[in-house]
Amino acid sequence: MSEKAHKINCLGFINRQSKCYWKTTKQPIDAGFILEYMEEFSFQIQKETCIVLDNAKVHKSKIIRERLPYWQVRGLFLFFSFLRIRHI
């Protein structure tokens, strides 16, 4: 009998000074998880910040797009690369 492996997913950002900001979950990373972390992160930034994302559907979901104006007021901007990055 095989045992199902435990999997941990991680969403993270690295700044130009190599500081890492991250959050893990045992659940799949979906738009709701990304929204929750981006919301937390938007209150932590000290200066204007740009996050580069690929064009995955989850990154451009309706709930993410609806939140963009609020994050921009706080100085958080999203830039969508024209490429789809499969594995980083």
The 8 nearest C-alpha neighbors of each residue, nearest first, counted from 0:
[[1, 2, 3, 4, 5, 6, 7, 25],
 [2, 0, 3, 4, 5, 6, 7, 25],
 [1, 3, 4, 0, 5, 6, 7, 25],
 [2, 4, 5, 1, 6, 0, 7, 25],
 [5, 3, 6, 2, 1, 7, 25, 0],
 [6, 4, 3, 7, 25, 2, 8, 26],
 [5, 7, 25, 4, 8, 26, 24, 3],
 [6, 8, 25, 24, 23, 9, 5, 26],
 [9, 7, 24, 23, 25, 6, 27, 28],
 [8, 10, 23, 22, 11, 24, 7, 21],
 [11, 9, 22, 21, 23, 8, 12, 33],
 [10, 12, 21, 20, 9, 22, 19, 13],
 [11, 13, 20, 19, 21, 14, 10, 50],
 [14, 12, 19, 18, 17, 20, 11, 15],
 [13, 15, 17, 16, 18, 12, 19, 20],
 [16, 14, 17, 13, 18, 19, 12, 48],
 [15, 17, 14, 18, 13, 19, 12, 20],
 [18, 16, 14, 15, 13, 19, 12, 20],
 [19, 17, 14, 13, 16, 20, 15, 12],
 [18, 20, 13, 12, 17, 21, 14, 11],
 [19, 21, 12, 11, 13, 18, 22, 14],
 [22, 20, 11, 10, 12, 19, 9, 23],
 [21, 23, 10, 9, 11, 24, 20, 36],
 [24, 22, 9, 8, 10, 7, 21, 25],
 [25, 23, 26, 8, 7, 9, 22, 27],
 [24, 26, 7, 6, 8, 27, 23, 5],
 [25, 27, 24, 28, 8, 7, 6, 29],
 [28, 26, 29, 8, 25, 24, 32, 7],
 [29, 27, 32, 26, 8, 30, 33, 24],
 [28, 30, 32, 31, 27, 57, 33, 26],
 [29, 31, 33, 57, 32, 34, 60, 58],
 [30, 32, 34, 29, 33, 35, 62, 28],
 [33, 31, 35, 29, 34, 30, 28, 36],
 [32, 34, 30, 36, 31, 35, 37, 29],
 [35, 33, 31, 37, 32, 36, 30, 38],
 [34, 36, 32, 38, 33, 37, 31, 39],
 [35, 37, 39, 33, 38, 34, 40, 32],
 [38, 36, 40, 34, 39, 35, 41, 33],
 [37, 39, 41, 35, 36, 40, 34, 42],
 [40, 38, 36, 37, 41, 42, 35, 43],
 [39, 41, 37, 43, 42, 38, 36, 44],
 [42, 40, 38, 39, 43, 44, 37, 75],
 [41, 43, 40, 39, 44, 38, 73, 45],
 [44, 42, 40, 41, 45, 39, 38, 46],
 [43, 45, 46, 42, 41, 40, 48, 47],
 [44, 46, 43, 47, 48, 42, 74, 41],
 [47, 45, 44, 48, 74, 75, 73, 43],
 [48, 46, 74, 75, 49, 45, 44, 76],
 [47, 49, 75, 74, 76, 46, 50, 44],
 [48, 50, 76, 77, 75, 51, 78, 47],
 [49, 51, 77, 78, 76, 52, 48, 75],
 [52, 50, 78, 79, 77, 49, 80, 53],
 [53, 51, 79, 80, 78, 50, 54, 58],
 [52, 54, 80, 83, 79, 55, 84, 82],
 [53, 55, 83, 79, 56, 80, 81, 82],
 [54, 56, 57, 58, 53, 83, 59, 52],
 [57, 55, 59, 58, 60, 54, 30, 53],
 [56, 58, 60, 30, 55, 59, 29, 54],
 [59, 57, 55, 56, 60, 54, 30, 63],
 [60, 58, 56, 57, 63, 64, 61, 55],
 [61, 59, 57, 63, 62, 58, 56, 64],
 [60, 62, 64, 63, 65, 59, 66, 30],
 [61, 63, 65, 64, 60, 66, 30, 34],
 [62, 64, 66, 60, 61, 65, 34, 59],
 [65, 63, 61, 67, 66, 62, 60, 59],
 [66, 64, 62, 63, 67, 61, 68, 69],
 [65, 67, 63, 64, 69, 68, 62, 70],
 [66, 68, 70, 64, 69, 65, 71, 63],
 [69, 67, 71, 70, 66, 72, 65, 64],
 [70, 68, 72, 71, 67, 66, 73, 65],
 [69, 71, 75, 73, 67, 72, 68, 41],
 [70, 72, 74, 75, 68, 73, 69, 76],
 [71, 73, 69, 70, 74, 68, 75, 67],
 [74, 72, 70, 71, 75, 41, 69, 42],
 [75, 73, 47, 71, 72, 48, 70, 76],
 [76, 74, 71, 48, 70, 73, 49, 47],
 [77, 75, 49, 71, 48, 50, 74, 78],
 [78, 76, 50, 49, 51, 79, 75, 52],
 [79, 77, 51, 50, 52, 80, 76, 49],
 [78, 80, 52, 53, 51, 54, 81, 77],
 [79, 81, 53, 82, 52, 78, 54, 51],
 [80, 82, 79, 54, 53, 83, 52, 84],
 [83, 81, 80, 53, 84, 54, 79, 52],
 [82, 84, 53, 54, 85, 55, 81, 80],
 [83, 85, 86, 53, 82, 87, 54, 55],
 [84, 86, 83, 87, 53, 55, 82, 54],
 [87, 85, 84, 83, 53, 55, 82, 52],
 [86, 85, 84, 53, 83, 11, 10, 52]]
